[in-house]
Amino acid sequence: SYDHFDIIQSYFREIAVLFFTDTGMTLHFELESSISNPKMDRIVKSQLILIYKEMLNNIAKHAKATFIYISLFMPDKDTYKLIVRDNGIGFDESIAHKGNGLMNIRQRVNSYTGEVELTSDNGTTWHITIPT
């Protein structure tokens, strides 16, 4: 019962709220409901949660952000889409320290034939697409 998409969306909100409690960070969520509200594969669900937590950790450690936009939705019945955007200082990925965070996110997404789009100017924006 905790594997349905709407429950996972609520969990994503809860994670961010708890993560940034007492930091002064402003969080904005767009958690568009899915008509089908499918049960998520437990492995895909856990990988998506780990990706999300890594993004939040990177924001907390490096971004110097005051605002985070988070969206988790299904653009169609076969796809999960996660967008996380902050208004922090951004970074140049080509010269950024190649720590495990960025690499882990990319590897997790690629292991599910997903797509990663990362832009980092005027903050950082992640677009993660993973098939259901």
Sequence and secondary structure as in RCSB ss.txt:
>XXXX:A:sequence
SYDHFDIIQSYFREIAVLFFTDTGMTLHFELESSISNPKMDRIVKSQLILIYKEMLNNIAKHAKATFIYISLFMP
DKDTYKLIVRDNGIGFDESIAHKGNGLMNIRQRVNSYTGEVELTSDNGTTWHITIPT
>XXXX:A:secstr
   BHHHHHHHHHHHHHHHTTTTT EEEEE    SS  B  HHHHHHHHHHHHHHHHHIIIII  SEEEEEEEEE
ETTEEEEEEEE S    TTTS   HHHHHHHHHHHTTT EEEEE SSSEEEEEEEE 
